[in-house]
C-alpha cells in the first residue's frame, strides 16, 4: 500500500469512528420527542434500547463479514443503514403533527424504533470497519491502532453533540431541531461511509503474516546463545485442539463473567440511554435559576461528560492494564508468552469497575436532588462502563 493510499485509509478510519456514535446522542432528542410528539417514557426507552441492544445481536455476524470481505464492505453496509435510519427518523418527525393523536403517536413510535434499530446495526458495522481496518493497516502496532480507534469512537457523542448544540439548536430557547439534526446525520453518514468504502480496500495479509512471523521469531530466539544449534529442529510443534462452544458453556467462569457483564453493562447502558429523562425528572438548582439553563442544555452537558469520561477511561485503563496485566500472546508452537511481567489479574480491573458503578448509583440515589448533581452519574457511569469494555 502506497503512503498516499494509506493516508486516505487513515482519514477514512478516523471519520468512520467519530461518526459512528449518533445513537448515543438520543438523550438530546428525547425531551423534544416527549413534549412535541407525545411519546411516553417507556416508548422513548424502547426506541433507544432498540438501537443499543441491536448492536450485540449481530456482533459475531459482523465479525465474520469483516474477516471474509474486509472493512470496505462493512463501511458500505454502515452507509446504507445509517442513511436509511436517520433519513427515516427525520421524515417521520417532519410529517408528524405538533399535536398527534394517540394512534399517530403509536405509529410513530413503531417507525422510530425501527429506524433506531437500523442505526444500531449501522453502528456495529461502522465501529468494526474502523477498528479492524486500523489493525490491518498497522499490523506491527495493533494495540495503538485499535486503541486510537476505540478512543475516537468514545469521542463520537461529544463531537456530534457539539455539532447539534451549535448548529441545530435554537439559542434563544435551547431547543434542538430534531428534524434537521437527523437529516444532517443521514447526509453526512452517507458521505463519510460511502467514501470510506472506496479507501478501505486493504490487502494486508502479507504484511500481517510477515509481522506475525517476525514477532514469533523474535520471541522464540530471544534466549539463543553460542550453544544454540544453527539448524532448526525437525520436531513438529505440538498441536492443540480448540475447545468447543459446549465446553465453554460448561465452565462456571464463563457464566460468572456473563452475569457480571449483564449487570454492569446493562445498568450502564440504561443510564446512557435515559440520561435525558433523568435530567428532566430532577428540578433545577433553584427557582430563581430556572431560566438560566434548560433541560436541553443540562442534557447536552451530560452527554459530553459521558463521552469525555468514557474516552479518558478507555485510554488510561487500557495503558495501565497492558502494562501491569498484559495479555498472553500465542506462538505457532502453541506456547503462550507474556510481553512483560504479569503483576495482577484483569479481574481486579473488573472488580474496581463494578465498585465504581455501585458507588455512583448509591450516591446518586441518596444525594442527587437537582440537575447539578447528575454530573456524578455521568462521570461515574462513563468510567465504569468504558473500563469494563476496555479490559474485556
N, C-alpha and C positions, 0 to 999 in steps of 0.2 A: 504494500500500500504506500503510495507516494505521500510526502509530507502535506501537500495541499489537500488531498482527499482525506487524510487523517484529521486535518484541521476542521474540515467541513463536518466530518463524523463527530468530532468533539463538540462542535456547536450544536449539532442535532441532539446529542446526548444531554447536554445542558438544558436545552429547550424542552425535550421530552420529559425530563424530571421535574422541571419547575412549573410546567403547565399541567401536570397530572393531578394536582390536588384540588380541583374545582369542587368536588363533592364536599370537601371539608369546610367550604365557605357557606354551606347551607344555613348555619345559625344566623348569618346576616339576612337571609331571606325569610326565615320563619316568622319573625314578628309581623312582617308585611303580609305574608300569606294568612296568618291568623286574623289580622284586622280587616283586610280588604276582601279576602276570598272565603272567609267564614269557615276555615278549616280548624277542627278541634285539635287539642294537644295530642291525643292518641293517633290521629291521622298524620300530623306533622312528624311524629316519631316513626310511624310506619314508613313514610316516604323516605326519610333519611336512612333508616335501617335497611331499606331495600337496596340502597347504594352501598352502604357499609358492609353488609353481610354478603352481598353478591361477589365481593372480592375473593372471599375464601372458597366459594363453591367451585371455582374454575381455576384456582391457582395451579394445581397439578396439570390440568389440561394445557394451560398457557405455557408451563414449563416444557411440556412435550412438544408443543408447537415451535417454541423458540429453539429447542435442541434440533428439531428436524428441518425447519425452514429458515431460521435466523431471525434477528431483531427487526429487519426491514418489514417482514410480513406482519409482525406484531404491531409495528408502528402504523401500518396501513389499516389494520383492523381497529386500532385505537382511534384513528381519524374518523372512520365511519361511525363507530359507536358514539364518540363524543359529539360529533356533528349532529347526528340524529337525535341524541338525548337532549342536548341543550337547545337545539332548534325547536324540538317538540315542546320542551318546557316553556320556552319563550312564546311560542304561538298560542299555547294553551292559556297562559296568563293574559296575553294580549286580547284574546277574544272572549274572555270571561267577564261578565258584567260586574260593576262595582258592588252590587248587592245581589249575589247569586242566590237562587232558591236552594233548598236542601238537596233536591235532586241534581241540580247543576254542580253543587259542591261535591257530591258523591262521585259524579262522573269525572270531575276534575281531579279528585283525589286518586282515582284509579289510573288516570293518564299520567299524572305527575309521578306516581310510584313506578310506573313502567319506565318513564324517562330516566328517573334516578337509578333504577336497576341497570339500565344500559350504560349510564355514566359510571357506575361502579365497576362493571365489566371492563369498560374502557380504561379505567384507572389501572387495573391489573396488567393489561396489555402494554400500556404506556410505561409503567414502572419497570416491568420486566424487560422491555425493549431497551430502556436506558441502562439498567443495571448490567445486563448481560452483554450489551454492546461495549460498554466500558471495560468489562473484564476481558473481552476478546481482543480489543484493540491494544490493551496493555497487559498481556499475559504474564509478564515478569513483575508486575506491580498490581496484582489483583486486589489486595487489601485497600490500597489507596484509591484505586479506580472505583471499586464498589462502595467504599465509604463516602467518597465525594458524591456519587450518585444518590445515595441514601440521604446525605445531608441536604442536597438540593431539593429532593422530594419533600423533606421535612420543612424546608423554607417555602414551599409552594403556597400553602394557605396564607402565609404572611404577604407574599408577593401579590397574590390575587386579591387579598382583602384591601391592600393599599390601593390597587387599581380601582376596586369597587368603591372605596371611600372617596377617592379623589375625583374620579371622572363619571361615576354613575350614581352619586348621592347628591340630593338637593341640600346644599349647605345651609339653607335657612331653616329647614325642618329636619335635616339629617335623616332623610328617608331614602332608602335605596330604591332605584328604579329597576325592579327585578326583570322586567321585560327586556330592557336594553342591555342589562348586565349579562343575562344568559344568552342573548343574541351575540354579544361580543365573544363570549366563551365558545359559542358554536363556530363563528367565523375564524377566530384566532386558532382554535384547536385544529380546524381543517387545514389552515395554512401551515401550522407547525408540524403536524404528524404526517400529512401527505408529502411535504418536502423532506421530512426526516426519512421517510421510506425510500427516497432516492439516494440518500447518502449513507445508509446503514447496511448496504450490501457488503458484508465483511467476510472475507475468506482468510481467517486467521488460524486454520487448522495446522498449517505448517509451523507458524510462529508459536502456537500453544504447545505443539509437540516438542519443538526444539527447547522451549523454556522448561517444559516438564522434564525432558531428558537431562538438561543441564543441571536442574535442581537436584535430580536424583543422583547424578554423577558426583556432584559436589558433596552431598551428604554421605554417600556410600564411601567416598575416597578421602574424607577429611581426616581419618585416622591412619592413612597409609604412611609407611616409613621405609627405610632402606631394606627391611627384611620382607616387605610385601612382594609377592610374586608379580612379575610383569605380565604374565599371561592370566587371562580371566579364567575363572573356574568353570568347568564343564557341568557343574551341578545345576540342575534346573531349580529355579526358585519355587518355594512351596506355594501351592495354590490353596485358596481359602474359599469355601463355599459361602455364597451370600445367604443371609438369613431371609426367610420368607416373611410375608406380612403376618401370617398366623403366629409365627414365633414372636414377632414384635408385640402382637396383641396379648400374648400370654405373660408378658413382663409387667410386673406391678409398677416399675419405674415409669413406664410409658403412660399408664393411666394416671399416676400422680402428676406427671407433667401436663397431661391433657386437662385434668381438673384445675390445675394451677393456672393454665392459660385461659380457660373458660372464665374463671373468676376474675383474674386481674385484667385481662384484655377486654372481657365483656363489660365489666363495670366502667373501665376507662372509655371505651367507645360509646357507652351510653352518655357519659358526661360530655364527650366531644360532640356528639350528635345533638345534644339538647342544651348546650351552653346558652343559646339564645333564650330558650324558655326559662332556664334557671335565672337568668338576669331579669327577665320580665316579672318573675314571681316575687322578686325582692324589691322593697321600696328604695328610693334614692336615699342619699345620706341624710337629707333633711328636707322639710317642706320648702324652706327658703331657697334651696339649691335645686329644686325640681327642674327648673328650666335650663340649668347650666349644661346638662348632658343628658341626652335622651337614651332610651334603652338601646336604640340602634348604635349610638356611639359607644356605650358600655360593651355591647356585644362585639363590635369590631375590635375593641381593645382586648377582649378575652381571646378572640381568635388569633390575634397577633402574639399574645403571651403564650398560648398553646403552641404555636408554631416555633417561636424562639426557644422555649424551654425544650421542646421536642428535638430541635436540631442540635442545640448545645449539648444536651444529654447524649444524643447519639454519638457525637464526636468524642466527648470526654470519656464516656463509659467504654466506647469501642477501643480507644487508645489504651486505657487502663487495663481493660480485660485482655487485650492482646499482649500486654507487657507482663502482667503477673499471672495470667491464666491462659496461656496460648493454647490454640487448638492443635492437636497432633496431625502431622502430615503422613500419608500412607505412601510408601515406596512401592515400586513394581513388585518387589520381592514379598510384599505383604507386611513388612516391618513398619511399625508406627514410631515416628520420632517427633520430639518437640523442638522447635527452633530455639527455645531458651528455657530456663528453669521454670517449672510449673510450681507456683507458690501456693495458690489457693484454688479451690474448685469453683466453677462458674455457678454452682448452686448458691454460693454466697451472694453473688450479684442478684440472682432472682429473689432470694430472701429479703435483701435490702430493698429491692424494688417494691415487694409486697408490703413491707413495713412502711415505706414512704406513702404508698397509696392508702393503707389503713389509717395512718396518722392524718393524712389530708382529709379523708372522708369524715373521720371522727371530729376533727377540728371544725370543719365546715358545718356539720350537723349541730354542733353546740354553740359555735361562736359567730357564724355568719348571720348577720341580721340586716345588712344593707348591701347594695350593689358594690360598694367599695371593698367588700370583703371577698368577693368572688375571685380575685386575683390569686388567692391562695389555692383555690380549687384548680384553676387553670394551670398554674406553675407546677403544683404537685402532681396533677394528672399527666401533664406533658413529660415530666421527668420519669415517673414510674412506668408509664406506657412505653416510651421510647427505650428505656433501659431494658425492659423485658424483650422487646423485639431485637435490640442490638445483640444481647447475649445469646438469644436463641439462634 
